[in-house]
Amino acid sequence: MRMILFSSRQYDVDTFNEANTAFKYELHFQESHLDADTAVLADGYDVVCPFVNDTVDAATLERLHAGGTRLIALRSAGFNHVDLAAARRLGMPVVRVPAYSPHAVAEHAAGLVLALNRKLPRAFARTREGDFSLNGLLGFDLHGKTVGVIGTGIIGRCFARVMAGFGMRVLAHDPGPESPEVLALGGRYVPLDTLLAESDVVSLHCPLLPSTHHLIDSRALAKMKRGAMLINTGRGGLVESNALVGALKSGQLGHLGLDVYEEEGGIFFEDHSNLPLQDDVLARLLMFPNVIVTAHQAFFTREAMTEIAQTTLGNVKAWREGTPRNVVEAPAKG
């Protein structure tokens, strides 16, 4: 079984090779992003393994299929970058890693909350320069405040549990069934507008779907409590990036923590330190002292990387044996 991993880095090489000792597949690691032009590199490979910022649209899938690819094995939970209808038409199953380490993402989200609230990056920079004053570093107690958790899947529930540990009141919003775990924390499910209006911290943990695209836009930001904090470790498209600058400038949005960004493709996972940043909105966001942007690293722990590699290769094995698992359901025809 031949498998090619696009957008791979040394950490992918290390973790997948280690996990592959139990599977013994022929793995090829390709640094290039996957798109319709680079799909030719997958000719002769049974399985293609894209990452979150690869382009797996109809044109790419058709080229992959023509080259012999029969399975798309995502090494991510998200699948919004895949044209599922085209994959279905071509008879190419798409499998994913539905959960790797929900604790990794939830803990990173909590880390952003703490770093923003207590202004840790600014404090660190000051003391490195010999400035031990406290001016401008005033934060607030999380205890007794309200956190709004949008999306109470595995990661959202982990995050709610962490924040409840700080003594925060938990509000939740999810179109699915209410989670007994969230309710056991004293959490309460409310409409989205209520959550936005009452929360001191709002954190996004929902998938990117047509129904959640730009869930947080200028209207939603206006409904938030003035000076509240917004955290997004979900998917960049959940937030309308252009609306953030105005909300920050007016003070309506008090703090912003992003681990994902709407136009992160071609920027995140790359070193652009010697080049001018071409994305004007991201460049402006990075200038605000009350904004922290990390480069889609919330998932990036040893435990999560190991689980991603093992689950991805296990998905390939199950498909080969005719018992596919973790299949992303494509829309029905017509």
N, C-alpha and C positions, 0 to 999 in steps of 0.2 A: 504493500500500500504506500503510494507516494503522496506526500502532503506538502503544500507550500504555505508559508506564513508571511503575509504581507505586513508592511509597517513594523517589522520586527526590530528589536534592539537587543543589546547584549543580555539584558535581564530575561528576555523571552528565550534566547538561546540557552541560557543556563537552566531555567526552570523546565522548559519543554524537554531538553535533552535528559535531564534527571528523571522526569516522569516517564520518558519514553523507554527507559530500561525495562519496564514491564510490558511494553507493547511492541517495541522493535519495528516501528514504522520507518520509512525513509523520509526524513524531514529536511526541507530546504527553507532557509531563512532569507527573506528578501526585504531589504530596507525600504524599497520603493513603496509608495502608496498604491493601492489598487484602484484602477479606473479603467475605462474602456481602452485607453492607450497601452497601459501596462499589463492588461489581462493576457497578452500574448506570452508573457513570462511564465504563465501557468500551463502552457501547452504540455500535455502528457501527465499532468498531475490529477489524480482521482479526487483529491480533496483540496479545497482552497479555504484558508483560515484568515479572514479579514479582521481588522481592528475597527474601533469606533469611528475613526475619521476617514476610513476608506469609502469609496463610492461604489456601491453595489447596485447600480441602477439596471434598467432593462438592457441597455447597450453592453454594459460590462458582463452581465449574466449570459447574454447571447454569445459573446466572444469566448467566455469561459466554457460554455457548453460545447461550442464548436471545437475547442481544444481538448475535450475529453473529460472535463470536470463534471462530477456527478453529485457532489455534496458540498454545501457551504457550511462550514463549521465555525461559527462565530466564537471568539474568545472574549465575549462580553455578555452582559445581561440585556443591554439595549439592542434593538433591531430596527430602529427608525431609519437607518442608512441603507436598508435593503428593500428593493422592489419585490415584495412578497408575491404580488400577482404575477409578475414576470417569472419568478422562480417556480411558481405553481404551474404556469403554462409550459415551462421547459422540463417539468418533472424533476426539478432539483430541490430536494429537501433542504431546509435551513434549520440548523440546530444551534443552540446557544448555551450559555452558562447562567442559569437563572439566579443562582446565588453562589457567592464565593466566600466573602467574609463581610457580612452585613455590619459587623462590629467595626471594621476598618473605615467604612464610609461614615457610619454614625459618629465614631470617635473623631474623625476629621472635621465633621460638621460642628461638633462640640468644641473642637480646638479653634475653629474660626470664630465661634461665638466668644470664647474667652479672650482670644487675641484682639479682637475688635473692641470688646467692652473695656478691657484693661490696657488697651493701647500698647501691647507688648512689643511690636516692631519698633515703634517710636522710642519706647523706653530703652530697648536694647541698643538702638543706634546712639542715643544720648549718652548712656553710660560708657560706651566704647570711646566716646570723644571727651570723656571727663566731665560731662554735665549730669549732675545728680539732683537737679531740681525736679519738682513734681508738677510744675505748671503745665496745664494742658493734658494731664494724664488721668483726670478724674473719671472714674467708671461708676457702675451701679451694682448693687447686690442682685444676683440672679434669684436668690431665695425670695419667694413671695411674688415674683413676676410671672407673666403668662407667656407660654410658648405655644405657637400655633404650628401644628405638624400637618402638612398637606401631603397626603398619601401615607397610608398606614400598612404598607406591605412589610416585608421582613426588615428592611433598613429603617423605615419610618418607625416601626415599633421599637427597634433597638435605640433609635435616637430619643424617642419619647421616654424610654426607661432611663437613659442617661440623664436627661434634663430633669426628670422627676426626682432623680437622686440629688439634684441641687436644690430641691424644694420648690420647683416651679410648678405652677398650675398648668395643666395640659389641655389644650383644645385641639380637636382633630377634625379633618375633613377628608372624606373618601367616598366616591360613588358606590363602592362595594359595601359588603356587610361590615358592621361595626366589629372591631377587634375586642374580644374578651380581655386580652392582655392590656390594651389601652384603658379599657373601662376599669380594670382592676387597679390601675395606677391612680384612679380618681379622675381620669380623662373624660372629656365630654365631647361628643360629636355635634358639630354645629354647621350651619350653612357657611359657605365660603366668605360671604360679606361679613358675617358675625365674627369669624375667625380673624379676618384682616383688621377689623375695627377694634378688637379687644386685645390683640397680641402685642407684646413688647418685642418678641422675636418670632419671625415667621421663617420656617425652614421647608424647602421643597424636596419631596422624596417620591414623586410620582413619575411614571413613564411619559415619554414624549409621544403623544398621539394627536391626531387631528383635533380632538376635543380638548387637549391640554396645551396646544401650541399657543404661545403668548398668553398663558394663563395669568401671568403677572404683566399687565400692560399699564399704560398711563392711568386708566380708570381704576384699576386695582390698587395701584400705588397711592392714588388720591384717597382711597377708602381706608388705608392703613392708619394706625395711630401715628400722629406726628412724631418724628424722631425715632421710629421703630427700626429694628434691624432685620435685614433680609439675607437669608443664606440659601444658596443653591448648589447642592452637590448632586443634583439629578441629571438633567440634560439642559444644554444651553438654550434650546428653543423654547423652554418653559417661560423664559423672561424676554420681554421686548427690550433689547439692549438700548435702543435709541431713547426709550423713556426714562432710563436710569439717571442720565446726566442731569436733566432738569429737576428730577425729584431730589437729587443730592444737592444741587445748587440752592434750591429753595429751603432745604432743611426738612422737607417732608419725610425724606428717607434719611435716617440718622447714621446708619452703618450698613455696609454692603460686603458680604463675603461670597465670592464666586470661585468654585472649583471647575466650573464648566462655563462655556461662553458660546453664544449663538453662532459666531463665525470663527470658531476655534480651528477648523480644518486648515492645515497648512501653517498654523502658528504653534499650537500646543504640540508637545513631544519633539520640538525642534529647537535648536540653539540659534536665536536671532540676535545675540548680544552685540554682534559687529555690524548690524544692519538697522536702518531706521524702521520703526514699526509702521507698517502700511495701513493698519486698521485704525482709523481716526477715533472711533468710539472707544475702543479698548485703550488707546493712548490717553484719552481724556480721563477715563475711569482710573487709570493707574496714577494720575496726578492728585487724586483726592486723598487726604490723610486718613479718612475714615472708610477707606476701601482696601480690602485685601483680595488679591487674585492669585490663586494657585493653579497650576497647569494640569488639571485633570489627574491629580495624584491621590485623591481620596481613597481609591481602591488599593493603593500601592504599598502593600505590606508583604512580608515574606509568606505569611499564611495564605493571603489572598492569591498571590502569584502561583503558589503551589497548587491550590485548589483549582484555579483556572486551568492550569496545564493538565492536571489529572482529569478534570471533568471533560475538557475538550477532547482529549484523546480517548476517554471512555465513551463519549458520544460517537466518535468515529467507529470504535469497536462495536458498539450496539447496532449501528447502522449496517456495518458489514455482516453482522450475524442475523440481520433481518428483523431485529427488535428495536427500532429507533426510539430514542428517548430525547426529551427536552427539545422536541420539534416545535418550531414557531408555526402556528396555524396561519395559513395563507387565506385571504378572502376567497369566498366561493365564486365560481364563474357566474357572470351575468349579474 
